[in-house]
């Protein structure tokens, strides 16, 4: 193999290696994968219609939803989704699935909230856990 051919192969390998480096995870769509169900006892059930308002995202960096820490340097994970609406919509789904009547407007009970923290924690092997208040 000539020197020119070796240099060409080497440059090609370096170019492929550069493309193999993981890019930051930007504008990742949020996905809901509950690990448990909301279970209410009959005594806890309400006949009132429950309305969920979109939660307010009060975090300093609302687009940030995590960090990829597989390498020595953490890479940001961001989303363009509305995290507050995402959380309130899925809270409503949980209540509906548990048998509570939910409505878009005119609820007897209105649930409002804010997202103060939304950083998934990696659990073994790939389950994620989120905290919000």
N, C-alpha and C positions, 0 to 999 in steps of 0.2 A: 504494500500500500504506500503510495507516495505521500510526501509531506503535505501536499495540497489536499489530498483526499482525507488525510487524518484531521487536518484543520477544519475542513468542511463538515466532517462527521461530528467533531467536537462542538463546533458552533451550532449545529443542528440539535445536538443533545442539550446544550445550554438553553437554547430557545424553547425546547419542549419543557425543560425543567421550570423555566420562568412562567409558562402557561399553567403548570401544575400547581403553583402556589395558590392557596385558597383565597378568594376575594372576600372582603367583608360582606356580611349578610345584610344587605340594604333593602328596605321596603319589603320585608318578608310578610306575606299575609298571615293574619292570626288564624289559628285553627282551634276549635273547642273539642277536647277529648276528655270528658269527665271520667274519673276513676271510681266514682261511687254515685249513688242516687240519693236525692233528698227524700227522707222518709218521715212523714208526719203521722202522729197518732191521731185517731179520730177526735180526741178531745182537743187537739191543737188545730184542727181544720177550721176554717172560717167560711161562712156563707157570703161574706162581703166580697165584692169585686175588687181586685188588687190591680193597681196601675203602677207601672214602672217607668219613671222618668229616666232619660239618659244620664248616667253618672258623669260628674265633672272630673276631668283628668287634671289634678293639681300638682302633678310631678314636675320637677324642674326641667326635665328633658322628656316631653311626652312621646317623642318618636322612638326613644330607646326602650327596648324590651328585653335586653340581655347582653351577654358577652360570650363570645366563643373563646374558651380558655384551653383549647387543645394544644396550642403552641405556647411558647414562653411569653409572647406579647399578646394580651387579650385583644380580640377584634370586636368592634361594636356590632350588635344585632339591632336593626331598626325596622319599624313598620310605618306605613303611611295610613294604616287603619285607625279609626277612632277607638281608642282603648276603652274610654268611658262607655260609649254605646255598646261596644263588644261585651263588656262585663254585664251591663244592665240587661241587654237582650238575652244573654244566656242565664242570668239569674231568673228572668221571667220564664224562660223555657223550663228551668228546674222546678219552679213553683207550679207551672201548668202541668208538667209531667207528674207531679206529686198530687194532682187533683184540685189545686186551688184555682178558682176562676180568675183569669187575668183579662184585662181590657186595655185598649189603646188610650181611651179618654174616659172621663167621668167616673173614675174608680171611687169606691167608698173609702179605700185606703190607698194612699199614694206613697210609693217607696222612692226616695231620693238618696243619692250617695255621692261620694267622691273617691277617686282612685288616688291613693297616696303612695302606693308602692305596687309595682307590677314588674317584678323580675323573676322569671321562672328559675327554679332551682333544679339542677340536674340530679336525678336520683338513679340508682342502679336499675337496669342498664340505661334506659332512655326515657323513663317516666318523668314528667315535669310537674312541679308543684308551684302554684302562684299564691301570693298573699295580697289581699286588697282590703281596705277598710272604708 
